[in-house]
């Protein structure tokens, strides 16, 4: 699934380091959580969709790690680094065994179809 990403050769050398390290603390924190937990939900306050994903996982009896980063009006720059890293445009971001499976609606579909149990087996 190729998606367009600007080639490094099209980025001026003077700004490459800035791009490579921009808000990487949040990305590294999520990567560490994804590496050490079977299911990770990355969300933000006020947004009802992370709560919906967590509610669905709770109802299915699936344990998960939840990471919350700010709300609509704050921490958006940090959250933007996660969007750039994953290519996923919204929150929550749900990871299952290291794979981004989508958001709340996507995890609900995986639960309903039984595929989530298969992924976790």
C-alpha positions as CSV (number, residue, x, y, z in Angstrom):
1,X,0.0,0.0,0.0
2,X,2.2,2.8,-1.2
3,X,1.2,6.3,-0.1
4,X,2.9,9.4,-1.3
5,X,5.7,10.6,1.0
6,X,8.1,13.3,-0.1
7,X,11.4,11.7,-1.0
8,X,14.3,12.6,1.2
9,X,16.2,13.8,-2.0
10,X,13.4,16.4,-2.3
11,X,14.1,17.8,1.1
12,X,16.9,20.4,1.6
13,X,19.7,18.9,3.7
14,X,19.5,21.9,6.1
15,X,16.1,20.8,7.3
16,X,16.3,17.0,7.2
17,X,17.3,16.7,10.9
18,X,14.5,19.0,12.0
19,X,12.0,16.9,10.1
20,X,13.5,13.6,11.4
21,X,13.3,14.7,15.0
22,X,10.1,16.8,15.1
23,X,8.0,15.7,18.1
24,X,9.6,12.3,18.2
25,X,9.2,11.9,21.9
26,X,5.4,11.2,21.4
27,X,6.1,8.8,18.6
28,X,8.7,6.9,20.6
29,X,6.3,6.7,23.6
30,X,3.6,5.2,21.4
31,X,6.1,2.8,19.7
32,X,7.2,1.6,23.1
33,X,3.6,1.0,24.2
34,X,2.8,-0.8,21.0
35,X,5.9,-3.0,21.4
36,X,4.9,-4.0,25.0
37,X,1.1,-4.3,24.8
38,X,-1.1,-6.5,22.6
39,X,-3.7,-3.7,22.2
40,X,-3.0,0.0,22.4
41,X,-5.6,2.8,22.0
42,X,-4.2,6.3,21.4
43,X,-6.7,9.0,22.0
44,X,-7.4,12.5,23.1
45,X,-9.7,14.2,25.6
46,X,-13.1,15.5,24.7
47,X,-13.2,13.4,21.5
48,X,-16.0,10.7,21.9
49,X,-14.4,8.2,19.5
50,X,-11.5,7.1,21.8
51,X,-14.1,6.4,24.6
52,X,-16.2,4.5,22.1
53,X,-13.2,2.3,21.1
54,X,-12.4,1.7,24.8
55,X,-16.0,0.8,25.6
56,X,-16.1,-1.7,22.7
57,X,-12.9,-3.3,23.9
58,X,-14.1,-3.4,27.5
59,X,-17.4,-5.1,26.4
60,X,-15.4,-7.7,24.5
61,X,-13.2,-8.3,27.5
62,X,-10.0,-7.2,25.7
63,X,-7.2,-5.7,27.8
64,X,-5.6,-2.6,26.3
65,X,-3.2,0.2,27.1
66,X,-4.7,3.7,26.7
67,X,-2.6,6.7,25.9
68,X,-4.3,10.1,25.9
69,X,-2.7,13.3,24.5
70,X,-4.5,16.5,25.2
71,X,-7.7,17.8,23.7
72,X,-8.8,19.6,20.6
73,X,-7.3,22.9,21.7
74,X,-3.9,21.7,23.1
75,X,-1.2,19.3,22.2
76,X,-2.4,19.2,18.6
77,X,1.1,19.7,17.4
78,X,2.4,16.6,19.3
79,X,-0.6,14.6,18.0
80,X,0.1,15.7,14.5
81,X,3.5,13.8,14.7
82,X,1.5,10.6,15.3
83,X,-0.7,11.3,12.2
84,X,2.4,11.9,10.1
85,X,4.0,8.7,11.4
86,X,1.0,6.4,10.9
87,X,-0.7,8.1,8.0
88,X,-4.0,7.7,10.0
89,X,-5.9,11.0,10.0
90,X,-8.0,10.7,13.2
91,X,-8.1,9.6,16.8
92,X,-8.3,7.0,18.2
93,X,-5.5,5.0,16.7
94,X,-5.9,1.4,17.7
95,X,-3.0,-1.0,17.4
96,X,-3.3,-4.8,17.7
97,X,-0.1,-6.7,18.0
98,X,1.9,-3.9,16.5
99,X,-0.5,-3.3,13.6
100,X,-2.6,-0.2,13.2
101,X,-6.1,-1.5,12.7
102,X,-7.9,1.9,12.5
103,X,-10.2,3.8,14.8
104,X,-13.3,3.1,16.9
105,X,-15.6,2.0,14.0
106,X,-12.8,-0.3,12.7
107,X,-12.2,-2.0,16.0
108,X,-16.0,-2.5,16.5
109,X,-16.1,-4.2,13.1
110,X,-13.1,-6.5,14.1
111,X,-14.9,-7.4,17.3
112,X,-18.2,-8.1,15.6
113,X,-16.6,-10.3,12.9
114,X,-14.5,-12.2,15.4
115,X,-11.4,-11.1,13.6
116,X,-10.0,-9.3,16.7
117,X,-9.9,-12.6,18.6
118,X,-8.1,-14.2,15.7
119,X,-5.5,-11.4,15.6
120,X,-5.0,-11.7,19.4
121,X,-4.6,-15.5,19.3
